[in-house]
Amino acid sequence: MNNCCFIIILIMTSLLQISSASAESAKDNYRTYCMQCHGMAGQGMGLNIQDMSVQPRDHTDTKAMSTRTDSELFKVIKEGGLAISKSSLMPPWADTLTDNEIDDLVKHLRKLCQCDNQTK
């Protein structure tokens, strides 16, 4: 194998590892910051719902989640529910998560809802 092919394979392998790490990090962040309200499986049935006046979003609801763009999802995670005229119970995570982590969470939400990425 020549050096050019080896370098290309090395780069592709590195990119796959980074992508896999980002997906795993997004799952961890979802468990840490979202699960209490949205539940382990993302169905809006977290531990906190008994004390909430508004039912958290079901992230597995393909129809409802498909109506939200990636930019709206990013904004609500970063700035909280009021930023997109939703519940004030959804806290802003801007001081906790980086923009890259929020982007990864948006991708994770798209996997949960099994809906295509929407334009920003």
Order of alpha helices (4+ residues) and beta strands (2+ residues): alpha-alpha-alpha-alpha-alpha
